[in-house]
Amino acid sequence: MSFYLYLNLLIIAFPLAFSFERRLKFYSKLKPVLIALLSVGCIFVAWDVFATSRSHWAFNPAYVGKAHFLGLPLEEFLFFVTVPYSCLFVFVSIDSFLGDTKLFSPRKKLFASIGALVAALSFAFLPMEYTFLAVLSVGLTIFCVSIVNVDIFSSRAYWTYVAVTLVLFLGSNFILTSLPVVEYSSSAICNIRFSTIPLEDFLFNFSMLTAYLTVYLWASDLQK
């Protein structure tokens, strides 16, 4: 097995092992989890395929398997299952054990305006394609979430989820970028890094995990 496959298995091992924990019963939430994985995953996989074709990043053959599809190693597709599944498990754990409360009264127009402004500002980074797309994704995510479920931004559980998954992101992404499993084109990024992690990856991570959670919550409401 490739190193990237081992990393994927490590990421999902704990959440899978505790999916049947009696207080969480994460297994009972499989339907909304799958809806989130499929719907949001398609968008971010498409981004990944496009970015790879544009050489924003590339995968080091020393750490991935030989099987590829649409220019991506199969381990990269698995990444869009193991990471969101594990992060949604984190959110359910936070909500179950710590509970939730509203931190403030969110204003839909305010957050929609912030999202639109960030999206508009992204065009200033157009020559650096990954930077442009990462900033644009943050703006569009904030804008769309403000329309469909602005209350998420006032949720203590959400911000705890952001903080916890950020710590997990730092660990896994440091491994990916330090070996490196993933190599970035200097012309596609602004070249600001936290250790070995490009700034753009933080923005990608925020957009992706917020989108997964938003769709998961929406699908969970439908299931009730």
C-alpha positions in Angstrom: 0.0 0.0 0.0 1.1 3.6 -0.7 1.9 6.0 2.1 -1.0 8.2 1.1 -3.4 5.3 1.5 -2.0 4.5 4.9 -2.5 8.2 5.8 -6.2 8.0 4.7 -6.7 4.9 6.7 -5.2 6.6 9.8 -7.4 9.6 9.4 -10.6 7.6 9.4 -9.6 4.8 11.8 -10.8 6.5 15.1 -14.1 7.8 13.7 -15.0 4.5 12.2 -14.1 2.6 15.4 -16.3 4.9 17.4 -19.2 5.3 15.0 -21.2 2.8 17.0 -20.5 4.5 20.4 -23.9 4.4 22.2 -24.1 8.1 23.0 -23.1 9.3 19.5 -24.7 6.7 17.3 -22.9 8.2 14.3 -23.9 5.2 12.2 -27.6 6.4 12.4 -26.6 9.6 10.6 -25.2 7.7 7.6 -27.8 9.1 5.2 -27.1 12.8 5.7 -23.4 12.0 5.8 -23.6 10.3 2.4 -25.6 13.2 1.0 -22.9 15.6 2.1 -20.1 13.4 0.9 -21.6 13.0 -2.6 -22.9 16.5 -3.2 -20.0 18.6 -1.8 -17.4 16.0 -2.8 -18.3 16.3 -6.5 -17.6 20.0 -6.4 -14.2 19.7 -4.7 -13.1 16.7 -6.7 -13.9 18.7 -9.8 -11.7 21.5 -8.4 -9.0 19.0 -7.7 -9.1 17.6 -11.2 -9.0 21.1 -12.7 -6.2 22.3 -10.4 -4.1 19.2 -11.2 -4.6 19.7 -14.9 -3.5 23.3 -14.6 -0.5 22.2 -12.5 -1.5 24.1 -9.4 -0.2 21.0 -7.6 1.0 17.5 -8.4 1.3 14.2 -6.6 4.7 12.7 -5.8 4.7 9.2 -7.3 6.9 8.0 -4.5 4.0 8.3 -2.0 0.9 7.4 -4.1 -0.1 4.3 -6.0 0.0 3.7 -9.7 -3.8 3.7 -10.2 -5.1 7.1 -11.4 -8.4 8.4 -12.7 -9.0 11.8 -14.2 -5.4 12.7 -13.5 -5.7 12.0 -9.7 -4.4 9.1 -7.7 -7.1 6.9 -6.3 -5.9 7.9 -2.8 -6.9 11.5 -3.5 -10.5 10.4 -4.2 -10.4 8.5 -0.9 -9.3 11.7 0.8 -12.7 13.2 0.0 -14.3 10.4 2.0 -12.0 10.0 4.9 -11.5 13.7 5.8 -15.1 14.8 5.7 -16.4 11.7 7.4 -13.9 12.2 10.2 -14.7 15.9 10.5 -18.4 15.4 10.6 -17.8 12.8 13.3 -15.9 15.5 15.2 -18.9 17.9 14.9 -21.4 15.3 16.1 -19.1 14.5 19.0 -18.8 18.2 19.9 -22.6 18.7 19.6 -23.3 15.6 21.7 -20.8 16.0 24.5 -20.4 19.8 24.7 -23.8 20.9 23.4 -24.4 24.1 21.5 -25.4 27.7 22.1 -26.0 30.8 20.0 -23.1 33.2 20.4 -24.8 36.2 18.7 -27.7 37.1 16.4 -26.4 36.6 12.9 -27.5 39.0 10.2 -28.1 37.4 6.8 -27.5 40.5 4.8 -24.2 41.3 6.7 -22.7 37.8 6.1 -24.0 37.8 2.5 -22.3 41.1 1.9 -19.0 39.8 3.5 -19.1 36.8 1.3 -19.8 38.9 -1.9 -17.0 41.3 -0.9 -14.4 38.5 -0.4 -15.5 36.9 -3.7 -15.0 40.2 -5.5 -11.6 40.7 -3.9 -10.5 37.3 -5.1 -10.1 38.7 -8.6 -7.1 40.8 -7.4 -5.3 37.4 -7.2 -6.3 36.2 -10.6 -2.7 35.7 -11.9 -2.1 33.3 -9.0 -4.8 30.7 -9.9 -4.9 28.6 -6.8 -4.9 31.8 -4.6 -7.7 33.2 -6.7 -9.8 30.0 -6.5 -9.1 29.6 -2.7 -10.2 33.2 -1.9 -13.2 32.9 -4.2 -14.2 29.7 -2.6 -14.2 31.4 0.9 -16.4 34.2 -0.4 -18.8 32.0 -2.2 -19.0 29.7 0.8 -19.8 32.5 3.2 -22.3 34.0 0.8 -24.1 30.7 0.2 -24.2 29.6 3.8 -25.6 33.0 4.8 -28.5 32.4 2.5 -29.3 28.8 3.4 -28.3 28.6 7.1 -26.8 31.8 8.4 -27.3 30.6 12.0 -24.3 28.3 11.6 -22.0 31.3 11.9 -23.4 32.1 15.4 -23.1 28.5 16.6 -20.6 27.7 19.3 -20.4 24.1 18.1 -19.5 25.3 14.6 -16.6 27.4 15.8 -15.4 24.6 18.1 -15.6 22.3 15.0 -13.5 24.8 13.0 -10.9 25.0 15.8 -10.6 21.3 16.3 -10.5 20.4 12.6 -7.9 23.2 12.1 -5.6 21.4 14.6 -6.2 18.1 12.7 -5.7 19.8 9.4 -2.3 21.2 10.6 -1.1 17.7 11.4 -2.3 15.9 8.3 -1.4 18.7 5.9 2.0 19.1 7.4 2.7 15.5 6.5 1.4 15.9 3.0 3.4 19.0 2.3 6.6 18.2 4.1 7.5 14.9 2.6 6.0 16.1 0.2 3.1 13.9 -1.0 1.7 17.0 -2.8 3.9 19.6 -4.5 2.7 23.1 -5.4 3.6 25.3 -8.4 5.1 28.5 -7.1 3.3 30.4 -9.9 -0.1 29.3 -8.7 0.2 30.4 -5.1 1.2 33.5 -3.2 4.0 31.6 -1.5 3.0 32.5 2.0 3.3 29.4 4.1 2.7 28.2 7.7 5.7 25.9 8.0 5.3 23.9 4.8 1.6 24.5 4.4 0.5 27.1 1.7 -1.9 29.8 2.9 -4.3 28.7 0.2 -4.7 25.3 1.8 -6.2 26.9 4.9 -8.8 28.7 2.8 -9.5 25.4 0.8 -10.0 23.6 4.1 -12.3 26.2 5.6 -14.5 26.3 2.5 -14.6 22.5 2.1 -15.4 21.6 5.7 -18.0 24.4 6.1 -19.7 23.3 2.9 -19.8 19.6 4.1 -21.2 20.6 7.5 -23.8 22.9 6.0 -25.1 20.2 3.7 -25.0 17.6 6.4 -27.1 19.8 8.7 -29.6 20.5 5.9 -29.9 16.7 5.2 -30.2 15.9 8.9 -33.1 18.3 9.2 -34.8 16.5 6.2 -34.3 13.2 8.0 -36.2 14.3 11.1 
